[in-house]
Amino acid sequence: MVLTIPNNVPFQLHSSFKNYYTLVTSEPLDRETVSEFNITLTARDLGSPSLSTRRTILVQVSDINDNPPRFSQPSYTVYVTENNAPGASICSVSAFDPDSNQNAYLSYSILEGQIQGMPVSTYVSINSDNGNIYALRSFDYEQLRNFQILVQAQDAGFPPLASNVTVNVFVLDQNDNAPVIVSPLPKNGSVATEVVPRSVDAGYLVTKITALDADAGQNSRLSYQVIQATDPGLFSVALYTGEIRTIRRLVEKDATRQRLVILIKDNGQPPLSATASIVLTVVDSVPESLSDFGDLTLSPKPPSNLALYLIVSLSTISLIFLVAIIVLAISSASKVPTNCMEVNGNSSFSQSYCYKACLTPESAKSDFMFLKPCSPSSTPRNNESNIHPSPRPQTTIK
């Protein structure tokens, strides 16, 4: 009898005893590729004519934990509007495991990390069963604009396998900050004041309102407008720069105190605003020391002492240099004494000679001069008359 199976299956038959066969694998099996096989066994005798019989068996491939979880995206990007409600869901991550049964059961967690020095677990949490991520606090765009969290999916196999994915969270701005006036600021609790010369022409820059908005984008774009004025036809404010200028020349009948109320409004929805009050005092003349904006309350800064220090330092250095030059000139002009010595000796003519060696401090050379013969008993005059000629009456040794 002969037992056979198809050739297109990863199995083969081994004959162990007569008419007994063992079905074994011929190559590795992958349950995730083919989870089961239908194998047809054909038994044929050796008679003539040959008779055969067939039977099909089902072979199921059991699973092992050989596949880690796989996230549906390589990374996640989430946008959350600031001032969100704590506990609200901000996003959801999902992963799948191609294994089966316990090996495919996944649990989600957020890996430990820090956001602005605080544990990430104080900012967000995750549902371990379905991967929903929740905000644990209300985010503030002005304090935190974006952060990252690392989510892990782990199966329940043995040993367990895991994968990680990065979730980038961006906080979106809301118009929750009103404009803040930077200048001019009120003095001593009263309104801000400026001085305007009466002689100025139309278009004269009186002052500039400066304000800031902590929001971003259109929410921080500011516009300015006059909502109240003592004389509406006298001053105007630029829509986007906040510059206050004269519309016309001032005349005698114009009031000397002009009050303006400026509205500063952002471009958010809904818009937020602030107001600035300023009193303009019209004067006949303004001292030149005042700025163009006429801020009488500002005291001039004391002059810097740097220039004085430089003048004193240069004068001192020049004086020291002059004294050094004078001392050097006096030392050079003074006569340096010559150091002399006399040497007595006898020549081949049995006469005594007197030599003088002259040394000067200024020169690196020494002059050795032969002057005249001398004897202890003779007078200088006699010595001068008794000088005998010599081949070298005067010798200078350098």
C-alpha positions as CSV (number, residue, x, y, z in Angstrom):
1,M,0.0,0.0,0.0
2,V,1.1,3.5,-0.8
3,L,0.0,6.7,1.1
4,T,0.4,10.1,-0.6
5,I,-0.5,13.8,0.0
6,P,-0.5,16.8,-2.4
7,N,2.7,18.5,-3.2
8,N,1.5,22.1,-2.5
9,V,1.3,21.8,1.3
10,P,4.2,22.3,3.7
11,F,4.0,18.7,4.9
12,Q,5.4,15.3,4.1
13,L,4.8,11.7,5.1
14,H,7.3,9.6,6.9
15,S,6.8,5.8,7.0
16,S,7.6,4.5,10.4
17,F,6.3,0.9,10.2
18,K,4.6,-1.1,7.5
19,N,1.4,0.7,6.6
20,Y,2.0,3.3,9.4
21,Y,2.9,6.9,8.4
22,T,3.7,10.1,10.3
23,L,2.7,13.6,8.9
24,V,5.5,16.1,9.5
25,T,6.1,19.7,8.4
26,S,8.5,20.3,5.6
27,E,9.0,24.1,6.3
28,P,8.2,26.7,9.0
29,L,4.6,27.6,9.5
30,D,3.2,31.1,10.0
31,R,-0.2,31.2,11.5
32,E,-0.6,34.9,10.5
33,T,-0.2,33.8,6.9
34,V,-2.1,30.5,6.8
35,S,-4.0,29.5,10.0
36,E,-5.1,26.0,8.8
37,F,-4.6,23.4,6.0
38,N,-6.9,20.8,4.5
39,I,-4.7,17.9,3.5
40,T,-6.1,15.1,1.4
41,L,-4.6,11.6,2.1
42,T,-4.7,9.1,-0.7
43,A,-4.1,5.3,0.1
44,R,-3.5,3.1,-2.9
45,D,-2.9,-0.6,-3.1
46,L,-0.6,-2.4,-5.4
47,G,-3.1,-4.6,-7.0
48,S,-4.3,-4.6,-10.6
49,P,-6.3,-2.7,-11.1
50,S,-5.2,-0.5,-8.2
51,L,-7.8,0.5,-5.7
52,S,-7.5,3.7,-3.6
53,T,-9.3,5.6,-1.0
54,R,-9.1,9.3,0.1
55,R,-9.6,11.1,3.3
56,T,-9.2,14.8,4.2
57,I,-7.8,16.0,7.5
58,L,-7.8,19.6,8.9
59,V,-4.6,20.8,10.4
60,Q,-4.8,24.0,12.4
61,V,-1.7,26.1,13.2
62,S,-1.5,27.2,16.8
63,D,-0.3,30.7,17.7
64,I,2.8,31.9,19.5
65,N,3.4,35.5,20.5
66,D,5.8,36.5,17.7
67,N,4.3,39.8,16.6
68,P,4.5,43.1,18.5
69,P,1.5,45.5,18.5
70,R,1.4,47.9,15.5
71,F,-0.1,51.4,15.7
72,S,-2.4,52.6,12.9
73,Q,-0.2,55.7,12.5
74,P,3.5,56.2,12.8
75,S,2.8,59.3,14.9
76,Y,-0.2,61.4,16.0
77,T,-0.8,65.1,15.9
78,V,-3.5,66.6,18.1
79,Y,-4.8,70.2,18.3
80,V,-6.4,71.3,21.5
81,T,-7.9,74.7,22.1
82,E,-6.7,76.4,25.3
83,N,-9.0,76.7,28.3
84,N,-10.3,73.2,27.7
85,A,-12.3,71.5,30.3
86,P,-10.2,69.1,32.5
87,G,-11.2,65.5,32.0
88,A,-12.2,66.0,28.3
89,S,-10.9,63.5,25.7
90,I,-8.4,65.1,23.4
91,C,-7.6,62.2,21.1
92,S,-7.5,58.4,20.8
93,V,-4.7,56.0,19.6
94,S,-5.2,52.5,18.3
95,A,-3.0,49.5,17.7
96,F,-3.6,45.9,16.6
97,D,-1.7,42.7,17.1
98,P,-1.8,40.0,14.3
99,D,-1.5,37.3,16.9
100,S,-4.6,35.6,18.4
101,N,-6.3,35.2,21.7
102,Q,-4.3,36.3,24.7
103,N,-1.4,37.2,22.5
104,A,-3.5,39.8,20.8
105,Y,-5.0,41.5,23.9
106,L,-3.5,45.0,24.1
107,S,-3.2,47.5,27.0
108,Y,-2.2,51.2,26.6
109,S,-0.1,53.3,28.9
110,I,1.7,56.6,28.9
111,L,5.5,56.4,29.5
112,E,7.0,58.5,32.2
113,G,8.3,61.9,31.2
114,Q,8.2,65.6,32.1
115,I,6.4,68.7,30.8
116,Q,7.9,72.0,32.0
117,G,9.4,70.2,34.9
118,M,6.2,68.4,35.9
119,P,5.4,64.6,35.4
120,V,3.5,64.0,32.2
121,S,0.9,62.1,34.3
122,T,-0.2,65.4,35.8
123,Y,-1.2,66.7,32.3
124,V,-2.8,63.7,30.5
125,S,-4.1,60.2,31.2
126,I,-5.0,57.3,29.0
127,N,-7.7,54.5,29.0
128,S,-5.7,51.3,29.1
129,D,-8.4,49.4,27.2
130,N,-9.3,51.6,24.3
131,G,-6.4,54.2,24.0
132,N,-8.5,57.3,24.7
133,I,-6.3,60.2,26.0
134,Y,-7.8,62.7,28.4
135,A,-6.5,66.1,29.6
136,L,-6.2,66.4,33.3
137,R,-5.9,70.2,33.4
138,S,-6.9,73.3,31.4
139,F,-4.1,74.3,29.1
140,D,-3.0,77.9,28.7
141,Y,-1.5,78.9,25.3
142,E,0.5,81.7,26.8
143,Q,2.2,79.2,29.2
144,L,2.4,76.0,27.1
145,R,2.1,75.9,23.4
146,N,3.0,72.3,22.6
147,F,4.2,69.1,24.2
148,Q,4.9,65.5,23.4
149,I,3.8,62.3,25.1
150,L,4.9,58.7,24.4
151,V,2.2,56.1,24.4
152,Q,3.0,52.4,24.7
153,A,0.8,49.4,23.5
154,Q,1.7,46.0,25.1
155,D,0.2,42.6,24.4
156,A,-0.6,39.9,27.0
157,G,1.6,37.2,25.5
158,F,4.5,35.6,27.2
159,P,6.9,37.2,27.0
160,P,4.9,40.3,26.3
161,L,5.8,42.5,23.3
162,A,5.3,46.3,23.1
163,S,5.5,49.2,20.7
164,N,5.6,53.0,21.2
165,V,4.2,55.9,19.4
166,T,4.7,59.7,19.8
167,V,1.7,62.0,20.2
168,N,2.3,65.7,19.5
169,V,-0.1,68.0,21.2
170,F,-0.5,71.6,20.0
171,V,-2.4,74.1,22.1
172,L,-4.4,76.6,20.1
173,D,-4.9,80.2,21.1
174,Q,-8.1,81.7,22.3
175,N,-8.8,85.4,22.6
176,D,-8.6,85.4,26.4
177,N,-6.3,88.3,26.9
178,A,-7.3,91.9,26.7
179,P,-4.8,94.5,25.4
180,V,-2.4,96.0,28.0
181,I,-1.4,99.6,27.7
182,V,2.4,100.1,27.9
183,S,2.7,103.9,27.4
184,P,1.9,106.5,28.2
185,L,1.2,105.5,31.8
186,P,-0.7,107.5,34.4
187,K,1.4,109.4,36.8
188,N,0.7,109.2,40.6
189,G,-2.7,107.6,40.0
190,S,-3.9,110.3,37.6
191,V,-4.4,110.2,33.9
192,A,-1.4,110.5,31.6
193,T,-0.5,114.0,30.4
194,E,1.3,115.4,27.4
195,V,2.3,118.9,26.3
196,V,1.4,120.4,22.9
197,P,2.9,123.7,21.6
198,R,0.2,126.0,20.3
199,S,2.3,126.9,17.3
200,V,2.5,123.4,15.8
201,D,1.2,122.7,12.3
202,A,-1.4,120.1,11.3
203,G,0.0,116.5,11.4
204,Y,2.2,117.2,14.4
205,L,3.0,114.0,16.4
206,V,1.8,114.6,19.9
207,T,2.4,111.2,21.4
208,K,2.0,107.5,20.7
209,I,-0.2,105.0,22.5
210,T,1.6,101.6,22.8
211,A,-0.2,98.5,23.9
212,L,0.5,94.7,23.9
213,D,-1.7,91.7,23.6
214,A,-0.5,88.3,25.0
215,D,-2.5,86.3,22.5
216,A,-1.3,85.3,19.1
217,G,-2.2,85.8,15.4
218,Q,-5.3,87.8,14.8
219,N,-6.1,87.8,18.5
220,S,-3.1,90.0,19.1
221,R,-3.7,92.5,16.2
222,L,-4.7,95.8,17.8
223,S,-6.5,98.8,16.4
224,Y,-6.9,102.3,18.0
225,Q,-9.8,104.8,17.8
226,V,-10.9,108.0,19.6
227,I,-14.1,107.4,21.5
228,Q,-14.2,110.6,23.4
229,A,-12.5,114.0,22.9
230,T,-12.9,117.6,24.2
231,D,-12.7,118.7,20.6
232,P,-13.2,115.8,18.1
233,G,-11.9,117.9,15.2
234,L,-8.5,118.7,16.8
235,F,-6.7,115.4,17.3
236,S,-6.8,112.0,15.6
237,V,-5.2,108.6,16.3
238,A,-3.8,106.2,13.7
239,L,-5.8,103.1,13.3
240,Y,-2.9,100.5,13.7
241,T,0.0,102.5,15.1
242,G,-1.7,104.5,17.9
243,E,0.0,107.8,16.9
244,I,-1.9,110.9,18.1
245,R,-1.5,113.8,15.7
246,T,-3.0,117.2,15.3
247,I,-5.7,117.5,12.6
248,R,-5.3,121.3,12.2
249,R,-3.4,124.2,13.6
250,L,-4.4,125.3,17.1
251,V,-6.0,128.7,17.6
252,E,-6.5,131.0,20.5
253,K,-10.1,129.8,21.2
254,D,-9.0,126.2,21.6
255,A,-9.1,125.0,25.2
256,T,-5.8,124.7,26.9
257,R,-6.7,121.2,28.3
258,Q,-7.8,118.6,25.8
259,R,-8.9,115.2,27.1
260,L,-8.9,112.1,24.8
261,V,-10.1,108.6,25.5
262,I,-8.6,106.0,23.2
263,L,-10.1,102.6,22.7
264,I,-7.6,99.8,22.0
265,K,-9.3,96.7,20.6
266,D,-7.9,93.3,19.4
267,N,-9.1,91.4,16.4
268,G,-10.3,88.3,18.2
269,Q,-13.7,86.8,18.4
270,P,-15.2,88.1,20.4
271,P,-12.9,91.2,20.5
272,L,-11.4,92.3,23.8
273,S,-10.5,96.0,24.5
274,A,-8.9,98.5,26.9
275,T,-9.2,102.3,27.1
276,A,-6.5,104.9,27.6
277,S,-7.2,108.4,28.9
278,I,-4.8,111.2,28.2
279,V,-4.9,114.9,28.9
280,L,-3.1,117.2,26.4
281,T,-2.1,120.6,27.7
282,V,-1.7,123.3,25.1
283,V,1.2,125.7,25.9
284,D,2.6,128.7,24.1
285,S,6.1,127.4,24.0
286,V,8.0,124.2,25.0
287,P,11.5,124.3,26.3
288,E,14.0,122.7,23.9
289,S,15.1,120.3,26.6
290,L,11.7,118.6,26.4
291,S,11.1,115.8,24.0
292,D,8.8,116.1,21.0
293,F,6.1,114.3,23.1
294,G,6.3,117.0,25.8
295,D,6.6,114.8,28.8
296,L,7.1,117.4,31.5
297,T,7.3,114.8,34.3
298,L,10.5,113.2,33.0
299,S,13.6,114.6,34.6
300,P,16.7,114.9,32.5
301,K,19.2,112.1,33.2
302,P,22.4,113.3,34.9
303,P,25.4,113.5,32.5
304,S,27.6,110.5,32.5
305,N,30.9,110.7,34.4
306,L,32.7,108.7,31.7
307,A,34.0,111.8,29.8
308,L,35.4,113.3,33.1
309,Y,37.2,110.1,33.9
310,L,38.7,110.0,30.4
311,I,39.9,113.6,30.6
312,V,41.5,113.1,34.1
313,S,43.2,109.8,32.9
314,L,44.7,111.5,29.7
315,S,45.9,114.5,31.7
316,T,47.7,112.3,34.2
317,I,49.3,110.2,31.5
318,S,50.5,113.3,29.6
319,L,52.0,114.8,32.8
320,I,53.9,111.6,33.6
321,F,55.2,111.4,30.1
322,L,56.4,115.1,30.2
323,V,58.2,114.6,33.5
324,A,60.0,111.5,32.1
325,I,61.2,113.5,29.1
326,I,62.5,116.3,31.2
327,V,64.4,113.9,33.6
328,L,66.0,112.1,30.6
329,A,67.1,115.4,29.0
330,I,68.8,116.6,32.3
331,S,70.6,113.3,32.7
332,S,71.9,113.4,29.2
333,A,73.1,117.0,29.5
334,S,75.1,116.5,32.7
335,K,78.8,115.6,32.3
336,V,79.7,112.1,33.3
337,P,83.0,112.0,35.3
338,T,85.8,110.0,33.8
339,N,87.4,107.3,35.8
340,C,91.1,107.3,35.5
341,M,94.0,105.3,36.8
342,E,97.8,105.5,36.5
343,V,100.1,102.6,35.7
344,N,103.8,102.9,36.4
345,G,106.3,100.6,34.6
346,N,109.8,100.4,33.3
347,S,110.4,100.3,29.6
348,S,113.3,98.7,27.8
349,F,115.1,102.0,28.1
350,S,115.0,101.9,32.0
351,Q,112.6,104.8,32.1
352,S,109.4,105.0,33.9
353,Y,106.1,105.7,32.0
354,C,102.8,106.9,33.2
355,Y,99.6,105.5,31.6
356,K,96.1,106.7,32.0
357,A,93.0,104.5,31.4
358,C,89.9,106.5,30.7
359,L,86.5,104.7,31.2
360,T,83.1,106.3,30.6
361,P,79.8,104.8,31.6
362,E,78.2,105.8,28.3
363,S,80.5,103.8,26.1
364,A,81.0,100.1,25.8
365,K,84.7,100.8,24.8
366,S,87.7,101.6,27.1
367,D,90.4,104.0,26.0
368,F,93.9,103.2,27.2
369,M,96.3,106.1,26.5
370,F,100.1,106.4,26.9
371,L,100.7,110.0,28.1
372,K,104.3,110.5,29.2
373,P,107.3,109.1,31.0
374,C,107.6,110.1,34.6
375,S,109.9,109.6,37.6
376,P,109.3,110.2,41.2
377,S,112.1,112.7,41.6
378,S,111.5,114.8,38.5
379,T,109.2,117.7,38.2
380,P,106.4,117.8,35.7
381,R,108.2,120.4,33.6
382,N,111.4,118.4,33.6
383,N,109.4,115.3,32.7
384,E,108.0,117.0,29.7
385,S,111.5,118.0,28.5
386,N,112.9,114.5,29.0
387,I,110.4,112.6,26.9
388,H,112.2,110.3,24.6
389,P,110.7,109.5,21.3
390,S,109.1,106.2,21.0
391,P,107.7,104.3,18.1
392,R,104.2,104.8,19.4
393,P,104.1,107.8,21.7
394,Q,100.4,107.4,22.2
395,T,98.5,104.2,22.2
396,T,94.8,103.8,22.4
397,I,93.5,100.3,23.3
398,K,89.8,99.7,22.4
